[in-house]
Amino acid sequence: MMFLQQRSTIIIFLFSLLLIHLPKFFTTPDYPCKPPHSHYPFCNISLPISTRTTSLISLLTLSDKINQLSNTASSISHLGIPSYQWWSEALHGIATNGPGVNFNGSVKSATNFPQVIVSAAAFNRSLWFLIGYAVGVEGRAMFNVGQAGLSFWAPNVNVFRDPRWGRGQETPGEDPMVGSAYAVEFVRGIQGVDGIKKVLNDHDSDDDGLMVSACCKHFTAYDLEKWGEFSRYNFNAVVTQQDLEDTYQPPFRGCVQQGKASCLMCSYNEVNGVPACASKDLLGLVRNKWGFEGYIASDCDAVATVFEYQKYAKSAEDAVADVLKAGMDINCGTFMLRHTESAIEQGLVKEEDLDRALFNLFSVQMRLGLFNGDPEKGKFGKLGPQDVCTPEHKKLALEAARQGIVLLKNDNKFLPLDKKDRVSLAIIGPMATTSELGGGYSGIPCSPRSLYDGLKEYVKTISYAFGCSDVKCDSDDGFAVAIDIAKQADFVVIVAGLDTTLETEDLDRVSLLLPGKQMDLVSRVAAASKRPVILVLTGGGPLDVSFAESNQLITSILWIGYPGEAGGKALAEIIFGEFNPAGRLPMTWYPESFTNVPMNDMGMRADPSRGYPGRTYRFYTGSRIYGFGHGLSYSDFSYRVLSAPSKLSLSKTTNGGLRRSLLNKVEKDVFEVDHVHVDELQNCNSLSFSVHISVMNVGDMDGSHVVMLFSKWPKNIQGSPESQLVGPSRLHTVSNKSIETSILADPCEHFSFADEQGKRILPLGNHILNVGDVEHIVSIEIY
């Protein structure tokens, strides 16, 4: 009897402990507008958001206002408003960077999609939207159990200008139009522009509520971490108006105007002598010309940088005044918490400056539903742990990895291997057995698997040797074992390349070659193997692998970048022919000699007079290891242009009339080219047309294919790009059958470029459209 009583006491005690600790695992976020504070006008959801926001601000003390200007916004106890953490990260899945996210509750992991540069290689707008939407659902679900905020500082849409940049992996690549398209799709997905209707099953919903808030960063001309004497904290990016207009700004303009992002993050660096967060010209452009409606956040401690590193401001208070008067709204960090009151006392800042910033901040919180009462009763209140790491999201992560992996070389159609043979396989390299394949800004994956795990399911036996103890590969101590297993196996896969110890935030590369002794490892293993080897390259930045491209013993090369949690399975499916690769490089792969180009030179266009080769496929004039858009398939394809206009006529009644200028001087010849300024045309939209293309799969294997349509000028007009991507179209093809697709061409966007004043000009005359080796001429004339 005593035993039963003791057991009963223990059960009651354990149950009590469980109840005590339940909130730790099933906490819900605190929220405003609970009784007795629900009577305030800012809680009245029938009022316009602007009215509610203005009412809320009118009830705040000066101390309340100042304490809202940090990413860790303080509670406002007299109004019943809890604290809020603005800083959460979700670049390619909910990430552990920043204080807003934790995995210590009922949600232990989140879907880890491929790093952005890999998803960009898919050239698939629908995929980008779906990834954004899945990340938004998981973000809102984690908020509902108290494990995330609702404002995620993603995506990174800076142009991948220099191949050494440690954060190029986080971006959609080097093409500004692709960057813009990615920004639009990801932001629309994560914020729920269309996703809201799916969650609510409400196809008539027209409100501007947000599932979560997205933030396009880093505005602008930010693409250097550490190089020589320069760091991102003290770097002054000297950029021409020409390059700002047609390279650096388009992704942000698309993010704001088409994506309707609710946040923009200003960057650390100066732009033409003015810190980005203190630039009235830059931030005013966003608000006044682009129509931005949202809040502007500083990168973390960027306000302090204005004073402490850049010495732009004479005092801490001046720095606060500079950024607030420029239009910035919130400081990631504590600098403004510590110095704003003093800035007001000195007359440098007015309380109205704070009110303007707070209006932008609280308006976004209102759109997120944070002032609509109990979030469990709101639009997204049913989302929870069951909506994170779902089978659908994990399948999407796999599909994204499949679509983004790029086949760079495949001599004699060596791949795919026949999975029916059940061969023996050796896999070599320090990245072969890690399951950390997400790159920077990753979280805790749902179902992480290594490349080794993925490949072993397809072979009879598999052996592994690291070859190098890590990716830096400072020693050849492991070479002998690697060579030995290579001699024994039927086939050999060598995994080489980069990881985040060599390229990441605050760390740029100094070389484009494989690190350390990796090149030697690859060559020696290839020489020892029975058959030619398969080289798999990891990392987000371009590599000079010309030694492998020219080595006949290395028959196939695959770039997988950072493929996310499903990368191992995706790679195995491609190597063994279950999936036909169709990824294309979203960035140029330069030779090692490019490292002689100063990284701090922001110029895009080539300048032969000083031996400057230009940057990106649009302007680079030097040799390439692989070009932008390079990517092979197990099939071959042919194209026909079915229909496209051969002539476009512009009305003479432009706003400013026809312009004529000398745009080029080549040796002694001067080409006089008629052109019009795009902003002087009455209606650019009327010029758009579709290019209908027939794509024939002339190979033996079905699979996806990315059609890429480019435009170029028949003569090298001064300042014009070498070529410009008009648009990609990803489609599924069937062996020995044709399929048709259409790509929309907008001459005002795709046939124009910026002049030296930053004004877009549309040259008249012949423009060449090309897809593969097929060309079509479109003549633009004035009538």
Number of C-alpha atoms within 10 A of each C-alpha: 6 7 8 9 10 11 12 12 12 12 12 12 12 12 12 12 11 11 11 10 12 13 14 14 15 16 16 17 18 17 18 23 22 17 9 9 15 17 11 14 17 26 23 17 14 9 12 11 20 15 13 22 24 18 15 18 18 9 14 15 11 12 12 17 20 22 21 25 25 23 22 19 19 18 16 18 11 10 17 17 18 15 17 22 18 25 22 24 29 27 28 29 30 30 27 18 17 16 15 23 25 22 18 12 18 19 22 16 21 27 32 34 34 33 30 30 28 34 32 29 29 29 30 22 20 14 21 25 23 20 25 29 27 28 28 30 27 29 33 29 25 29 23 25 21 24 24 28 24 29 28 28 24 28 29 25 33 31 28 30 26 27 29 27 26 26 27 30 27 27 26 32 30 28 25 25 24 24 28 24 25 33 35 27 25 31 31 26 28 34 31 25 22 16 22 25 14 11 16 11 10 10 11 7 13 11 9 12 19 27 27 28 28 33 27 29 25 25 28 25 25 27 26 26 22 23 19 9 8 14 18 19 23 19 23 23 24 16 17 16 16 21 22 18 20 22 23 28 22 22 29 28 23 22 32 27 16 16 24 21 27 26 26 29 27 27 26 31 31 25 23 13 14 19 31 32 34 29 22 19 13 19 23 16 14 21 15 11 11 14 14 22 19 24 23 27 30 27 23 19 16 26 33 23 24 30 19 17 15 19 15 18 21 11 15 23 24 21 28 30 23 23 25 25 21 17 24 29 27 27 28 21 19 17 21 28 18 15 18 27 19 16 20 17 11 12 12 16 21 17 14 9 16 22 19 17 22 23 21 21 23 23 21 24 23 21 19 23 21 21 23 21 19 17 21 13 10 12 16 20 14 16 20 19 20 12 20 26 21 16 11 12 24 22 14 19 28 24 19 29 31 30 28 33 29 28 26 21 24 19 14 8 13 15 20 18 18 14 17 10 10 14 16 17 23 27 28 31 27 22 26 24 20 14 20 21 31 28 28 23 21 25 27 20 25 18 14 19 20 20 24 24 18 18 23 19 14 22 16 13 14 21 17 20 23 20 28 24 17 18 24 18 22 13 14 15 12 16 23 15 14 26 22 15 22 30 18 16 19 18 20 28 27 28 28 26 29 24 24 19 12 17 24 21 18 15 19 24 19 18 17 20 18 20 19 16 17 25 17 14 24 27 16 16 27 27 19 18 21 16 17 21 27 25 25 24 24 23 25 34 28 28 25 20 21 15 13 19 19 11 13 14 20 26 22 25 24 23 28 30 32 30 34 32 28 32 32 28 22 28 27 24 20 21 24 18 17 16 20 23 28 28 32 28 27 29 29 28 24 25 20 17 12 22 16 10 14 12 21 19 13 22 20 25 22 18 13 10 6 7 9 20 19 21 24 27 23 22 19 20 17 15 13 17 15 21 17 20 21 19 23 19 24 21 22 15 17 14 18 17 19 12 13 17 12 12 13 17 12 18 13 14 13 16 12 13 13 16 12 12 11 12 18 17 13 11 6 6 8 11 16 13 15 18 20 23 22 22 16 16 20 15 13 15 11 11 14 15 16 14 18 16 20 17 20 19 24 17 16 12 18 18 20 21 28 21 24 18 22 20 26 23 19 12 13 16 18 14 18 23 24 19 19 24 23 22 20 22 16 19 16 12 21 17 16 15 12 15 14 15 16 19 17 16 22 18 23 23 18 20 27 25 25 22 20 13 11 15 17 22 22 23 26 19 18 18 21 16 24 19 18 13 8 12 15 19 19 18 15 21 17 15 9
